[in-house]
């Protein structure tokens, strides 16, 4: 007599083989779900860190522009020499100009 598993869509020779295969399948499925939950939690955590870093960058840019505007207002101009791409303004990276 053959035993059929709906979950696996497969036939087995004995009831024990069928039950063992279903049990193994369910364990693997639980493991995959747990890994998926862990990855989703990790993704959310890392996304939060990226958002935090971006907000810190925006605040730093605002401070930079305010200080620069005040300096130019007081002294008329500001000159700065850059020696590496890391020192160029962030906006250039938005247009892939770095």
SULWOTA-V841178 format. One record per run of one state. SS is the DSSP state (alpha for helix, beta for strand, coil for the rest). FROM is the first residue (numbers start at 1). LEN is the number of residues. Records with the same first field share a line. If there is no record, write none. Layout:
SS: FROM-LEN, FROM-LEN
//
This chain:
coil: 1-2, 6-4, 13-2, 76-9, 88-2, 95-4
beta: 3-3, 10-3
alpha: 15-61, 85-3, 90-5
//
